Amino acid sequence: MRIENLGYHGIYLPDSNVILDGSGPDAPTFITHAHADHVPRDRRRPVFASPATAALMRARGHSGPIQELPFGERLSLPGPRRTAVTLYPAGHILGSAMVFVESEDGSLLYTGDCRTPPSPASEGFRLPDRPVDYLIIEATFALPIYKWEPHSLLFSQIREFVADALRDDAIPVLLCYNLGKAQVVMHALASSDPPVTVQIHGGGEKLCRVYEQFGVDLGRWEAYDRQTLAGKVLVTPASSLETPMIGNIRKKRIAYVSGWASLEARASQLLADTLIPLSDHLDFFELLDVCRTLRPRHTWLTHSPDPTVALHYLQKEGFSCSSLEEERNHD
Ligand SMILES: [Zn+2]
């Protein structure tokens, strides 16, 4: 199976003439989810995506045609290699999909960003029921120091943080990405007792409407309005930390909701009162479990700041594996 790493999360399968995420040659392009680093830079490019990803991409300004491919529906592509593509839910954010490509060269599963157990604000996580010969799996948190707590526990932590702050007449501020993390946090707060109202950063408003359209309960929420914020919860990206939006709040408590991935995250932690380690990516142990379940002929790790430890563990268990960033082709 030949694989070309196009960089910036784009992958090209030259024999099947298929592109997974991103841009590149003129070929059928399948988008795993609507995060900016996975969608084509050319907003007019025709793509395939799950129905919710299509709606989120349109809300974020993709103007090209998006052919919706529901989960589990097998799409045959024209061409000599008899290629068929099926999307499976990836559990990362709403609409997130793993792309399963079957051809005469074997089958390949590309996870995109994924999460198992799945985010409760997604369509779940499901692996193909047919053999996976080749696996490309994200390894963003592929170190044994990353082991996530169950969603139920983290959700209680979020509700308690908010209730404590409101009891002290402080504004609870939850720092999260506009797409995905914000909506999981709102979903967790939807079952607060007594109920709370969330104000969301302007960039997240349209995205929240898409979540609701697809049946995710986000509880009581409205767009951010400084005049009416008192007694409510603010959900906003970490980038607003240095802006008046947060600076002008006299009494506040700040929680950083993150899987501790990047240096940027660490810097933001220093300014936060609480860290809630809610991640929408696989942890190290979940990654090993997916490989053990699928037992592919070869596995590529991708999106990893340091794949060596995970590769070592997989090799010790007899898996053939390598880093996608380092290896361009595999036959
Ligand atoms: Zn993502």
Residues whose N, C-alpha, C, O or C-beta is under 5 A from the ligand:
A	BS01	ZN	H35 D113
